[in-house]
Amino acid sequence: MVILVGLLVQACGPQFETRYSYAPPPTDAGKLCATQCQTVKTYCRRTCAAEEGSCKAQQQSRAQYDYDQYVRKQQAAKREIERSPNSFLSYGACSTGGCNENCDGDFRICYSTCGGQVQESVVCTSGCEDVQPVQPVQPAYRPAQPVREDRGPQTSSLCRKGAKVEVFSEGDWYEAKVKSLPLRNGRCPVHYIGYDDSEDEDVPLTDMRRIGE
């Protein structure tokens, strides 16, 4: 599987794309873990889109306010109104590029942690006549040890607010309560039942299971 991630553009030179190819984890538990990574990535990107929508709404409100102020000043000075509300509007601060890149970067780390391999390569796509062939970059995300098969299935339903689960910590399982949906780094915020809030932590989904499994 190959995914196009970024486009690096030079104004008067070659254009390059960064691509990532993915080799799935060798174990069933690892593959299930990688699927969870994709679920978290999807949720992360949706959060980025929601933040972009909220930002644009705020910018529109601000633009209308600035336009109204402008109209009042023009009318008070008996000058012609030459600008429109859109001339006060700018969405530059609402770009999701950086947010989405963070989601994708967290996904690659999560994927390799599950035992998968991530290969990065840089490809010239335009103006490549004078460019020497670019050698593939060595894997930046080396596969971790295969996910333990005895940790139980990791599904998206595990990390949902209020769910009671067991968390593997310091060689044993502890009952805990999920505090919120998965974070962008793929971890799940939990509170250990019977322990002080200072013991709360964000744990990998691979260290969670349903109670009684």
C-alpha positions in Angstrom: 0.0 0.0 0.0 1.4 3.4 -1.0 0.1 6.7 0.2 0.9 10.1 -1.1 1.5 12.4 1.8 3.2 15.7 0.8 4.1 17.9 -2.1 7.3 20.0 -1.9 7.3 22.7 -4.5 10.1 25.0 -5.6 9.0 28.0 -7.6 11.5 27.5 -10.5 12.8 24.0 -10.0 11.8 20.4 -9.7 8.8 19.3 -7.7 9.0 16.4 -5.3 6.4 14.2 -3.5 6.9 12.3 -0.3 5.3 8.9 -0.4 4.8 6.2 2.3 4.3 2.5 1.7 3.0 0.3 4.4 3.6 -3.4 5.1 1.0 -4.9 7.5 2.0 -6.4 10.9 2.6 -10.1 10.8 0.2 -11.1 13.6 -3.6 -10.9 13.8 -3.4 -8.8 17.0 -1.0 -6.5 15.2 -3.3 -6.1 12.2 -6.2 -5.4 14.6 -4.0 -2.8 16.3 -3.2 -1.2 13.0 -6.9 -1.0 12.1 -7.3 0.9 15.4 -4.6 3.3 14.3 -6.6 4.0 11.2 -9.7 4.6 13.2 -7.8 7.1 15.4 -6.4 8.8 12.3 -9.9 9.2 10.8 -11.2 10.7 14.1 -8.2 13.0 14.2 -8.8 14.3 10.7 -12.5 14.8 11.4 -11.4 16.9 14.4 -9.2 18.9 12.1 -12.1 19.5 9.7 -14.4 20.5 12.6 -11.8 23.0 13.9 -11.5 24.4 10.4 -15.2 24.8 10.1 -15.3 26.6 13.5 -12.4 28.8 12.5 -14.1 29.8 9.2 -17.3 30.6 11.0 -15.4 32.9 13.4 -13.6 34.6 10.5 -16.9 35.2 8.7 -18.4 36.8 11.9 -15.3 38.9 12.2 -15.4 40.0 8.6 -19.1 41.0 8.9 -18.2 43.0 12.0 -15.3 44.8 10.3 -17.5 45.5 7.3 -20.3 47.0 9.4 -17.7 49.2 11.1 -16.3 50.3 7.7 -19.8 51.1 6.4 -20.6 53.3 9.5 -17.3 55.2 9.1 -17.9 55.7 5.4 -21.5 56.9 5.9 -20.4 59.3 8.7 -17.8 60.7 6.4 -20.3 60.8 3.5 -18.0 58.7 1.4 -18.9 56.0 -1.1 -19.0 52.4 0.1 -16.5 50.6 -2.2 -15.8 47.4 -0.3 -17.8 44.3 0.2 -18.0 41.9 3.3 -15.8 39.4 1.4 -13.0 41.9 1.2 -12.6 41.7 4.9 -12.6 37.9 4.9 -9.5 35.8 5.2 -9.3 32.0 5.8 -5.5 31.9 6.0 -5.5 31.1 9.7 -7.9 28.2 9.2 -5.8 25.8 7.1 -5.9 22.2 8.3 -2.6 21.3 6.5 -0.5 21.2 9.7 -3.3 19.5 11.7 -3.7 16.8 9.1 0.1 16.3 8.9 0.2 15.7 12.6 -2.6 13.1 12.3 -0.7 11.3 9.6 2.5 11.4 11.5 0.9 10.0 14.6 -0.7 7.3 12.4 2.7 6.2 11.0 4.2 6.0 14.5 1.1 4.0 15.7 1.3 1.7 12.7 4.9 0.8 13.3 4.3 0.3 17.0 1.7 -2.3 16.1 4.4 -4.2 14.2 3.9 -2.8 10.7 6.6 -1.4 8.5 6.6 2.2 7.1 8.8 3.0 4.1 9.4 6.6 3.1 10.5 7.7 -0.4 10.9 11.0 -2.2 9.8 11.1 -5.8 10.4 13.8 -8.4 7.2 14.5 -10.3 8.0 17.6 -12.5 11.1 19.3 -13.9 13.1 16.2 -13.2 15.4 16.3 -16.2 18.5 17.5 -14.3 17.7 15.7 -11.1 19.7 12.7 -10.0 17.6 9.7 -9.0 16.5 9.9 -5.4 17.3 6.9 -3.4 14.5 5.5 -1.2 14.8 6.7 2.4 15.4 3.9 4.9 12.4 3.1 7.1 12.0 6.0 9.5 9.5 3.9 11.5 10.9 0.6 12.3 8.5 -2.1 13.3 8.1 -2.8 17.0 7.9 -6.2 18.5 4.7 -8.1 17.5 1.8 -7.2 19.6 1.1 -9.7 22.4 -1.7 -12.0 21.4 -3.0 -12.3 25.0 -4.0 -8.7 25.5 -7.5 -9.2 24.0 -9.0 -7.4 20.9 -8.5 -3.7 20.6 -11.6 -2.2 19.0 -12.8 1.3 18.8 -15.5 0.5 21.4 -12.8 0.1 24.0 -11.8 3.8 24.2 -15.1 5.5 24.6 -15.9 7.9 27.4 -17.2 6.1 30.6 -16.3 2.6 29.4 -14.8 0.3 32.1 -11.8 -1.6 30.9 -8.7 -3.4 32.2 -5.3 -1.8 31.5 -2.0 -3.7 31.5 0.6 -1.8 33.6 3.7 -2.9 35.4 3.1 -6.6 34.7 -0.5 -6.8 35.8 -4.1 -5.8 34.8 -5.9 -3.0 36.6 -9.5 -1.9 36.3 -9.9 1.6 34.8 -12.5 4.0 33.4 -12.0 5.7 30.1 -12.0 9.5 30.4 -12.5 10.5 26.7 -12.1 9.4 23.1 -8.7 8.4 21.7 -6.1 11.2 21.6 -4.3 12.1 18.4 -1.3 10.1 19.4 -3.4 7.0 19.4 -3.5 6.6 23.2 -6.5 6.4 25.5 -6.9 8.6 28.6 -7.9 6.4 31.6 -8.5 6.8 35.4 -7.6 3.8 37.5 -10.5 2.8 39.6 -9.7 3.0 43.3 -6.6 5.2 42.7 -6.0 9.0 43.0 -6.5 11.2 39.9 -2.7 11.8 40.0 -2.3 8.2 38.7 -4.4 8.9 35.6 -2.5 8.3 32.3 -2.8 7.9 28.6 -2.3 4.3 27.6 -1.7 2.5 24.3 -4.8 0.7 23.0 -2.7 -2.5 22.8 -2.6 -2.4 26.6 -6.3 -2.4 27.0 -9.0 -5.1 27.1 -12.6 -5.6 28.2 -13.1 -6.6 31.8 -13.2 -10.3 32.2 -11.3 -11.3 29.1 
